[in-house]
Amino acid sequence: MTLIENQQDKQRSGLTADQFRAIEGAQLGDINDVDINDVINKYIYNQIAEQPSYVEQYKRYLKQRWDVYDIDFTQDYKDWHENMTEAERSSFLAIASGFHHGERQVEVELPVFMLGGSEDQKLFISSQIEDEARHTVFFDRFYHEAIGLEGDLMDVLDQSFEWVGETFIGPFGLLAYQADALLKNPDDLKLRVQYATNYMLWIEGVLAVSVMQITLRYARQRKVLPGYYAGFTLTARDEARHVQAGLRFLTEALEEDPTLIRDVHDTLRTVLLMSSTSSQYVAYEPIGWTREDVQAMFITQLVRKMDLIGLELPPDLAGMVQNISADNAIGG
């Protein structure tokens, strides 16, 4: 059994009805009882096969909204400054800072995707934009109140950028160009598929849901940063809706025009090429991971997403997947 098959086999078991209800209806006060592995490896996939409509996903958004200002970071501040080692803090920041910047970039760029598509799609994307804004504020509060950075939102972003690896620039830089092209012709399905492949399939569906597990499993196992764990687990649940809706869009687009499969493959070739190298090393070991673990997560998530939209990886892409760098610790 290959590494990919072994990882997939471990993750195929679904949630029980009780587990699903616990995650689906969790509020801020009880979200810390939820295991992030269940959210990322089971909950996200629970409804994809059923293909919930954009309106149904909007209804879920209304029920699952949470108030970012209700999170208490008092214990997080103590844990960060007293209960974590310098090596743990450095590794944590090298990973979390990509999310800090990724959430903010998507908050300001996703509106162009809402300019096109159906009215139901626009309704859902409006909820996703609000989610991304909330996630941006969550990280801003964490950096302010737990780590101790000072200044306004942009000041904190500037200060946290030193921990962002160069691999952040690749897919997010591409996304900026794709957003500019889409702004000029928001209903161009070819451009929408290219944007969705990079953002909804790769950045959200592969990188984000993989990297989320790293800091959250660390916090859960070390019993530190309860405010971070609560807010970021709720963020992961939000991302489940985003990934599910994104895969629905790609599935429908490829059914409408199968020639767009080339655009999915070509976009993946671009991001995989950028993701095969890095000049900034991320040390995962201090927070309980190995580079092989992280690389395996990336590979598994990509293979599963491609399977869900009914596409196989061509031989050249399959080969590129094996070279994904574990230093692509970014989010959005």
Residue, then its C-alpha position, 0 to 999 in steps of 0.5 A: m500500500t502506498l503512502i497516499e493509499n494508506q493515508q486515505d484508508k485511515q481517513r475514509s471512516g465517516l462520522t456518526a450521527d452524534q459526532f456530526r451533530a456535535i460539530e455542526g451545531a457547536q457554539l463557541g462555548d463547546i467547540n473545544d470539545v471537538d477534535i480537529n481531525d474529525v472536522i478536517n478529515k471527516y466533516i468536510y467530506n460528510q456532505i460533499a457527496e450530497q452536493p448541498s445547494y448554495v442556498e442550503q450552504y447559506k442557511r448553514y452559514l447563518k446558523q454557524r456564525w460566531d462572534v470573534y469578539d467573544i473569544d478570551f485570549t487571557q490563557d493564550y497570553k499566559d501559555w504563549h509567554e510562559n508555557m511554550t518554548e522558543a522553538e515551539r513559538s517559532s514553528f507556530l508563527a511560521i505556520a500561523s502567519g500564512f493564515h493571517h495574511g491569506e485570510r486578509q487577502v481573500e477578504v479583499e479579492l473574493p468579491v470579484f468572484m461574486l460579480g459573476g455566476s448565478e444569484d445563488q452563487k452570489l448569495f453564498i459568496s457573500s457569506q464567505i466574504e464575511d467569514e474571511a473578514r471574521h477570520t482576519v479579525f480573529f488572527d489580528r486579535f490573537y497576534h495582539e492579545a496573545i503574542g503582544l504585537e501592537g498597532d492597527l490591523m495593517d501594522v500587525l500584518d506588517q509585523s507578522f509578515e517576517w514569518v511568512g515564507e516565500t511560497f505564500i507569494g506563489p499561489f496568492g500572487l497568481l490569485a491576484y492576477q486571476a482576480d484582475a482578469l476576472l474583474k474585467n470579465p466576471d462571467d467568463l467560465k474559463l477564468r472562473v475555473q482557473y480562479a476556483t482551481n487555484y483558490m477553492l481547490w488548491i489554497e483552501g481545499v489542499l493547503a488550508v485544510s492541511v495546515m490547519q491540523i498542524t497548529l490545532r493538533y499541537a494546541r489540543q495535545r499540549k493543552v495550550l492556547p484555548g482561545y486559538y483552538a476555539g476560534f481556529t476550529l470554528t474557522a475550520r468549520d467555516e472552511a468546510r462550507h467554502v470547500q464544499a461549495g467550491l467543489r460544487f462549482l468546479t463539478e458543475a463547470l466541468e459538466e457544462d464544458p468538459t474542455l475546461i478540464r485542461d484549465v484545471h490541469d494547467t492551473l495545477r501545473t503552475v501551483l505545483l511547480m511553485s510548490s516544489t521548492s522553497s528557500q525558507y525552512v519550516a521546523y515542524e518537529p517542535i510542535g509534534w510533526t515531521r516534514e513527511d507527515v505534512q507532505a503526506m497531508f498535502i498529497t492526500q488532500l489533493v488526491r481526495k479533492m480531484d477524486l470528488i470532482g471526478l478528475e484523475l491526475p495526468p502522469d506528469l501532474a502525479g509526478m509533480v505531486q510527489n515533490i510538493s514541499a512541506d514548507n508550503a505552510i500557508g492558508g486562506 
